[in-house]
Amino acid sequence: MKRFFSFHIIPFVVAAVIAYFLISTIQYFSKNFNNSSQNILITEDIQQPSFKYFANYETDGEQKIIFLAKSLSDKTVVLVGSSELTGSSEKLPFLFFNDSILKLIAVGHAYNETFAIYCQLLAMGDYLRNSNVCFILSPGWFEDGKGTNIQAFLEFVPEILQKRIYANNIDEEFKNYFYSYMFKNKIEINNVPLTYSLLANLSSDNNFPIANKLFANKFLPQKVDFKFSISDTISPCKNSFTLSWDSMLTKDYEKFLTTCTSNKIYVYNEYYFEHLVNKDGTVKSSTVSTVLFPNTELEDLKMLLKLLKYYNCNASFIMQQLNPYYYHSLENYTPIMDSIQKLIVNENHYPYFNMFVTDTANYHAGDLRDVMHIGNAGWDKVNRFIYETYCNKSLQK
């Protein structure tokens, strides 16, 4: 009898007490939290402002989210990238194309890498369906194999986007990939915000899924309601665009050579002296190490591609290059570059403009303005790729 009491009655009583306190805690927080929390995220339509480019969501975040959703909906080409978008070139796509030719906006700056991009689009839900999205990838994202760092995640996927991912009616596989990242990186954050903690605990890697779901359902919005309709626009292109791409490219190559007369690395003079020349007069260089597998950035790309297929996106991809006069052993990138091309082209059949080269023989001075950022001539090639991908076929119909 004593054994029965010890092994059956006592555990039952302990479990009942724990359950009681758990339910009481949920009810307490529910009463105190729901007074200030909406069950539905209602997002009103906006007429202004209109963005051609924005770096992140730190200011006017709500307006940028709405504008991004509307742009995806009306088939505007959304160009997503990182630091290359912050240059001053008039050839940047969002400056080069005006709305009378091709509707295009751009999003991102340094450290906006694959997982952060995946999350931003995941938050758009059905507004992503049938959209036009072009991605500029960087080789450096894939070199260390670690993926998006937590500081970049918090910048590009702030709480307003995190809540939308939870509240949107999205396949759980996509959500769990998002939750798992948050769970694994929670240890990197001091003073973890409540929303982050609730979402991280929803990861399939965590215990107590029922309790965690109860907390999330009580404290987070259950639905996103954008107060505008999905557009029935078919194409981002307005008029045919006659331009001698080859002539423009030749002129930009010639012009660039006049800006790099001080060096044989083919970077513009000011950059060369400020960033590449050491105090003793020697010139810096960099050697690429072996690109690591398994590679988190590559896994993030796989999930991004799966998301794009799920929403039937009209996606395209551009791979940037690195300056082979500065970077050595670029052939170490070959295995990961082959894997990326196989994923994008062979398996998912998306247009892919691969600018990456491994040696000086195949590099054209002027494609980059420094050791890694696209120059005017490079933007000529990118703009042509974008126009021919999104406009040529639609204007011929």
C-alpha positions as CSV (number, residue, x, y, z in Angstrom):
1,M,0.0,0.0,0.0
2,K,2.8,2.3,0.9
3,R,4.5,1.6,-2.5
4,F,1.2,2.3,-4.3
5,F,0.9,5.6,-2.5
6,S,4.5,6.6,-3.3
7,F,4.5,5.7,-7.0
8,H,0.9,6.6,-8.0
9,I,-0.9,8.9,-5.6
10,I,2.0,11.4,-4.9
11,P,3.0,11.8,-8.6
12,F,-0.7,12.4,-9.5
13,V,-1.1,15.0,-6.8
14,V,2.2,16.8,-7.9
15,A,1.1,16.8,-11.5
16,A,-2.3,18.2,-10.6
17,V,-0.8,21.0,-8.6
18,I,1.6,21.9,-11.4
19,A,-1.3,21.8,-13.9
20,Y,-3.3,24.1,-11.6
21,F,-0.6,26.7,-11.3
22,L,0.1,26.5,-15.0
23,I,-3.5,27.2,-15.9
24,S,-3.8,29.9,-13.2
25,T,-0.7,31.6,-14.6
26,I,-2.0,31.5,-18.2
27,Q,-5.4,32.9,-17.0
28,Y,-3.6,35.7,-15.0
29,F,-1.4,36.8,-17.8
30,S,-4.3,36.5,-20.2
31,K,-6.4,39.0,-18.2
32,N,-3.6,41.5,-17.8
33,F,-2.1,41.2,-21.3
34,N,-5.2,41.0,-23.5
35,N,-6.4,44.4,-22.2
36,S,-3.6,46.0,-24.3
37,S,-3.3,43.4,-27.1
38,Q,-5.4,43.1,-30.2
39,N,-6.4,39.7,-31.4
40,I,-6.3,40.9,-35.0
41,L,-3.5,43.0,-36.5
42,I,-5.5,45.5,-38.6
43,T,-3.4,47.4,-41.1
44,E,-5.0,50.3,-42.9
45,D,-4.3,51.3,-46.5
46,I,-1.9,54.1,-47.2
47,Q,-1.6,56.5,-50.1
48,Q,1.6,58.1,-49.0
49,P,4.5,57.8,-48.5
50,S,5.8,55.9,-51.5
51,F,9.2,54.3,-51.2
52,K,11.5,53.5,-54.1
53,Y,14.0,52.1,-51.6
54,F,14.2,51.4,-47.9
55,A,17.0,49.8,-45.9
56,N,15.0,48.3,-43.0
57,Y,11.9,48.8,-40.8
58,E,13.4,50.8,-38.0
59,T,11.5,54.0,-38.9
60,D,8.0,54.1,-40.4
61,G,8.0,50.3,-40.1
62,E,4.2,49.9,-40.4
63,Q,4.1,52.0,-43.6
64,K,7.0,50.1,-45.1
65,I,5.3,46.8,-44.4
66,I,2.1,48.0,-46.1
67,F,3.9,49.4,-49.0
68,L,5.9,46.2,-49.5
69,A,2.7,44.1,-49.4
70,K,1.0,46.4,-51.9
71,S,4.1,46.4,-54.2
72,L,4.1,42.6,-54.2
73,S,0.4,42.5,-54.8
74,D,0.5,44.9,-57.8
75,K,3.3,43.0,-59.4
76,T,6.0,45.7,-58.9
77,V,9.4,44.1,-59.1
78,V,10.8,43.9,-55.6
79,L,14.6,43.8,-55.6
80,V,16.0,42.4,-52.4
81,G,19.7,42.7,-51.6
82,S,22.3,44.0,-49.1
83,S,25.1,46.6,-49.1
84,E,25.3,47.0,-52.9
85,L,21.9,48.8,-52.7
86,T,23.4,51.6,-50.6
87,G,25.8,53.0,-53.2
88,S,25.4,56.4,-55.0
89,S,25.3,55.2,-58.6
90,E,22.6,56.5,-60.8
91,K,22.5,53.0,-62.4
92,L,21.0,51.5,-59.2
93,P,17.9,49.8,-60.5
94,F,15.4,51.7,-58.4
95,L,16.9,54.9,-59.8
96,F,17.5,53.7,-63.3
97,F,14.0,52.5,-64.0
98,N,11.1,55.0,-63.6
99,D,7.5,53.8,-63.2
100,S,6.6,54.7,-66.8
101,I,9.0,51.9,-67.9
102,L,9.2,49.4,-65.1
103,K,7.8,49.5,-61.6
104,L,10.6,48.5,-59.2
105,I,11.4,49.1,-55.6
106,A,14.4,47.8,-53.6
107,V,14.8,46.6,-50.0
108,G,17.8,46.0,-47.8
109,H,21.3,47.0,-46.8
110,A,24.4,45.3,-45.3
111,Y,23.8,42.0,-43.6
112,N,20.4,41.5,-45.1
113,E,21.1,37.8,-45.9
114,T,19.0,34.8,-46.9
115,F,17.2,34.0,-43.7
116,A,16.3,37.6,-42.9
117,I,15.0,37.9,-46.5
118,Y,13.0,34.6,-46.0
119,C,11.4,36.0,-42.9
120,Q,10.5,39.4,-44.4
121,L,8.7,37.6,-47.3
122,L,7.1,35.0,-45.0
123,A,5.4,37.9,-43.1
124,M,3.7,39.0,-46.4
125,G,1.6,35.8,-46.5
126,D,-0.8,35.7,-49.5
127,Y,0.4,39.1,-50.8
128,L,3.5,37.2,-51.9
129,R,1.4,35.0,-54.2
130,N,2.3,35.5,-58.0
131,S,4.6,38.4,-57.1
132,N,7.8,39.5,-58.9
133,V,10.8,39.3,-56.7
134,C,14.5,39.6,-57.7
135,F,17.3,38.6,-55.3
136,I,20.8,39.8,-55.3
137,L,23.0,37.2,-53.6
138,S,26.5,37.7,-52.3
139,P,29.2,35.0,-52.3
140,G,30.4,36.2,-48.8
141,W,27.1,35.1,-47.3
142,F,28.0,31.5,-47.9
143,E,31.7,31.5,-47.0
144,D,31.5,30.7,-43.3
145,G,28.4,28.6,-43.5
146,K,26.8,30.2,-40.4
147,G,23.8,32.0,-41.9
148,T,22.2,35.3,-40.7
149,N,23.5,36.5,-37.4
150,I,21.1,37.4,-34.6
151,Q,21.8,41.2,-34.7
152,A,20.9,41.3,-38.4
153,F,17.8,39.2,-37.7
154,L,16.5,41.6,-35.1
155,E,17.2,44.5,-37.4
156,F,15.5,43.2,-40.5
157,V,12.8,41.1,-38.8
158,P,11.5,43.3,-36.0
159,E,8.6,42.5,-33.7
160,I,6.0,43.9,-36.1
161,L,7.1,41.4,-38.7
162,Q,7.5,38.5,-36.2
163,K,3.9,39.0,-35.1
164,R,2.7,38.9,-38.7
165,I,4.5,35.6,-39.4
166,Y,2.7,34.1,-36.4
167,A,-0.7,35.5,-37.3
168,N,-0.6,34.8,-41.0
169,N,-2.3,31.7,-42.3
170,I,1.0,30.1,-43.5
171,D,2.0,26.4,-43.8
172,E,3.5,25.3,-40.4
173,E,6.7,24.0,-42.1
174,F,7.6,27.6,-43.0
175,K,6.7,28.9,-39.6
176,N,8.7,26.2,-37.7
177,Y,11.8,27.0,-39.7
178,F,11.4,30.6,-38.4
179,Y,10.7,29.5,-34.8
180,S,13.6,27.1,-34.8
181,Y,16.1,29.9,-35.7
182,M,14.7,32.0,-32.8
183,F,14.9,29.1,-30.4
184,K,18.5,28.3,-31.3
185,N,19.6,31.9,-31.1
186,K,17.7,32.9,-28.0
187,I,20.8,32.5,-25.9
188,E,22.5,35.3,-27.8
189,I,20.0,37.9,-26.7
190,N,20.1,39.8,-23.4
191,N,16.7,40.7,-22.0
192,V,14.7,38.6,-24.5
193,P,11.5,40.4,-25.5
194,L,8.2,38.7,-24.7
195,T,7.2,38.3,-28.4
196,Y,10.6,36.7,-29.3
197,S,10.4,34.4,-26.3
198,L,6.8,33.2,-27.1
199,L,7.7,32.5,-30.7
200,A,11.0,30.8,-29.9
201,N,9.2,28.4,-27.5
202,L,6.9,27.3,-30.4
203,S,9.9,25.6,-32.1
204,S,9.6,21.8,-32.5
205,D,13.0,21.7,-30.8
206,N,11.3,22.8,-27.6
207,N,9.3,20.9,-24.9
208,F,5.8,21.6,-23.7
209,P,4.2,22.4,-27.1
210,I,0.6,22.6,-25.8
211,A,1.5,25.1,-23.0
212,N,3.6,27.2,-25.3
213,K,0.9,27.3,-27.9
214,L,-1.6,28.4,-25.2
215,F,0.6,31.2,-24.1
216,A,1.2,32.4,-27.7
217,N,-2.5,32.2,-28.6
218,K,-3.3,34.4,-25.6
219,F,-0.6,37.0,-26.0
220,L,-0.2,37.3,-29.8
221,P,-2.5,38.4,-32.6
222,Q,-4.3,35.5,-34.3
223,K,-5.0,37.2,-37.7
224,V,-3.5,39.8,-40.0
225,D,-6.1,42.0,-41.8
226,F,-4.6,44.3,-44.4
227,K,-7.3,46.8,-45.4
228,F,-6.7,46.6,-49.2
229,S,-7.3,44.1,-51.9
230,I,-4.9,42.0,-53.8
231,S,-4.3,43.6,-57.2
232,D,-5.2,42.0,-60.5
233,T,-2.3,43.7,-62.3
234,I,-0.5,41.4,-64.6
235,S,2.8,43.0,-65.4
236,P,5.2,45.6,-63.9
237,C,6.1,46.9,-67.3
238,K,4.4,49.9,-68.8
239,N,6.0,50.7,-72.1
240,S,8.6,49.2,-74.4
241,F,12.1,50.5,-73.6
242,T,14.5,51.1,-76.5
243,L,18.1,51.3,-75.3
244,S,21.5,50.3,-76.7
245,W,22.6,48.2,-73.8
246,D,25.9,47.2,-75.4
247,S,26.8,50.8,-76.2
248,M,26.0,52.0,-72.7
249,L,28.1,49.2,-71.2
250,T,31.1,50.0,-73.3
251,K,30.9,53.7,-72.3
252,D,30.7,52.8,-68.6
253,Y,33.7,50.4,-68.9
254,E,35.7,53.2,-70.5
255,K,34.7,55.7,-67.9
256,F,35.6,53.5,-65.1
257,L,39.1,53.0,-66.3
258,T,39.7,56.8,-65.9
259,T,38.8,56.5,-62.1
260,C,41.3,53.7,-61.2
261,T,44.6,55.0,-62.7
262,S,46.5,54.6,-59.4
263,N,46.3,50.8,-59.1
264,K,46.3,47.5,-60.8
265,I,43.5,46.1,-58.7
266,Y,40.9,48.0,-60.7
267,V,39.2,49.8,-57.9
268,Y,38.5,53.5,-57.9
269,N,41.4,55.7,-56.7
270,E,39.9,57.0,-53.5
271,Y,38.9,53.6,-52.3
272,Y,42.4,52.2,-53.1
273,F,44.2,54.7,-50.9
274,E,41.7,54.7,-48.1
275,H,41.1,51.0,-47.7
276,L,43.8,49.0,-49.5
277,V,47.1,50.7,-49.0
278,N,48.9,50.0,-45.7
279,K,50.9,52.6,-43.8
280,D,54.1,51.0,-45.1
281,G,53.0,51.3,-48.7
282,T,52.2,47.6,-49.2
283,V,48.8,46.7,-50.7
284,K,46.3,44.5,-48.9
285,S,44.8,41.3,-50.3
286,S,42.6,38.5,-49.1
287,T,42.7,34.8,-49.5
288,V,39.4,32.8,-49.5
289,S,39.3,29.8,-47.2
290,T,37.5,26.6,-48.0
291,V,33.7,27.2,-48.0
292,L,32.2,25.0,-45.3
293,F,29.6,22.3,-45.6
294,P,27.0,21.8,-44.2
295,N,26.2,25.3,-44.9
296,T,23.3,27.1,-43.1
297,E,23.1,29.9,-45.7
298,L,22.5,27.2,-48.3
299,E,19.8,25.6,-46.2
300,D,18.2,29.0,-45.8
301,L,18.3,29.4,-49.6
302,K,16.5,26.0,-50.0
303,M,13.7,27.2,-47.7
304,L,13.5,30.5,-49.5
305,L,13.1,28.7,-52.8
306,K,10.4,26.4,-51.3
307,L,8.5,29.4,-50.1
308,L,8.7,31.1,-53.5
309,K,7.4,27.9,-55.2
310,Y,4.6,27.6,-52.6
311,Y,3.4,31.1,-53.5
312,N,4.1,30.7,-57.2
313,C,6.4,33.7,-57.3
314,N,7.9,35.0,-60.5
315,A,11.4,35.0,-58.9
316,S,14.9,35.6,-60.4
317,F,18.4,35.6,-58.9
318,I,21.6,37.5,-59.4
319,M,24.9,36.3,-57.9
320,Q,27.5,39.0,-57.4
321,Q,31.2,38.6,-57.9
322,L,34.3,39.3,-56.0
323,N,37.3,41.2,-57.4
324,P,39.9,38.5,-58.3
325,Y,42.7,41.1,-58.3
326,Y,42.1,41.4,-54.6
327,Y,40.7,38.0,-53.5
328,H,42.8,34.9,-54.1
329,S,41.8,31.3,-54.2
330,L,38.3,32.1,-55.4
331,E,38.1,28.6,-56.8
332,N,37.3,27.5,-53.2
333,Y,33.9,28.9,-53.9
334,T,33.3,26.5,-56.8
335,P,31.5,23.7,-54.8
336,I,29.0,26.1,-53.2
337,M,28.5,28.0,-56.4
338,D,27.7,24.8,-58.2
339,S,25.2,23.9,-55.4
340,I,23.5,27.3,-55.6
341,Q,23.2,27.1,-59.4
342,K,21.8,23.6,-59.2
343,L,19.2,24.7,-56.7
344,I,18.0,27.8,-58.5
345,V,18.2,26.6,-62.1
346,N,18.2,22.8,-62.3
347,E,15.7,22.1,-59.5
348,N,13.5,25.3,-59.4
349,H,13.9,26.6,-63.0
350,Y,14.3,30.3,-62.0
351,P,16.2,32.8,-64.2
352,Y,19.8,33.2,-62.8
353,F,22.4,35.7,-63.7
354,N,25.7,34.4,-62.3
355,M,28.4,37.2,-62.4
356,F,30.8,35.2,-60.2
357,V,34.3,34.5,-61.7
358,T,37.3,32.8,-60.1
359,D,40.2,34.5,-62.0
360,T,41.3,37.7,-63.6
361,A,41.1,36.3,-67.1
362,N,37.3,36.2,-66.9
363,Y,36.9,39.4,-64.9
364,H,36.0,42.7,-66.6
365,A,37.3,45.7,-64.9
366,G,34.3,48.0,-64.1
367,D,31.8,45.3,-63.2
368,L,32.7,46.2,-59.6
369,R,33.7,49.6,-58.3
370,D,35.8,48.2,-55.4
371,V,36.6,44.7,-54.2
372,M,33.0,43.5,-53.9
373,H,30.4,46.2,-54.8
374,I,28.7,46.5,-58.2
375,G,29.9,49.3,-60.4
376,N,28.1,51.2,-63.1
377,A,29.0,48.7,-65.8
378,G,27.9,45.8,-63.6
379,W,24.6,47.6,-62.9
380,D,24.1,47.9,-66.7
381,K,24.2,44.1,-66.9
382,V,21.9,43.7,-63.9
383,N,19.4,46.2,-65.2
384,R,19.4,44.4,-68.6
385,F,18.8,41.1,-66.9
386,I,15.9,42.5,-64.8
387,Y,14.3,44.2,-67.8
388,E,14.6,41.2,-70.1
389,T,13.3,38.9,-67.3
390,Y,10.2,40.8,-66.4
391,C,9.4,42.9,-69.4
392,N,10.4,41.4,-72.7
393,K,7.9,38.5,-72.6
394,S,5.0,40.5,-71.1
395,L,5.3,43.4,-73.6
396,Q,5.3,40.9,-76.5
397,K,1.9,39.4,-75.5
